[in-house]
């Protein structure tokens, strides 16, 4: 068995990992039964409950409708809440309002102030993160909006111009066409 396959305990077949449903409650992150076995089990279980309880199917149908409407509503709110939390965080940490952030974003055409690229970093929900607020750690003064890579890069060089200049010299010295060590 290699790392890209898993054996289903029900049908005893070794299958590709894509043949298993995701399951956050397991160590592997996948359901222990393959999709075919799980689907047939679910179908059999549903049929037996439907036969033994005449109102079961109607309760399932109503639950599905209610669940859809509740989650559709919640998904919109979750996105809105994340945006509100980001705005509150910016206000608390940097004293920047939503209007000021949007004004900076517009002035920079939605691009990083250093590399000129849009943000590509994703948050834990898979959404593209907005540009980060860059500030002087000594004075607290805002400098601009940066992508995650540029912001992290400045932090790694401890915002020291001397270190950045040495890094530039190093890259020039070891660029293509130069003699390798």
Secondary structure, DSSP 8 states (H G I E B T S, - for coil): --TTEEE-TTT--EEEGGGEEE-TTSSSSEEEEEHHHHHHHHHHHHHHHHHH-TTHHHHHHHHHHHHHHHHHHHHHHHHHHHHHHHHHHHHHHH---HHHHHHHHHHTTTS-TTT------B-TTS-B---EEEE-TTT--EEEEE-HHHHHHHHHTTT-HHHHHHHHHHHHHTSTTS---
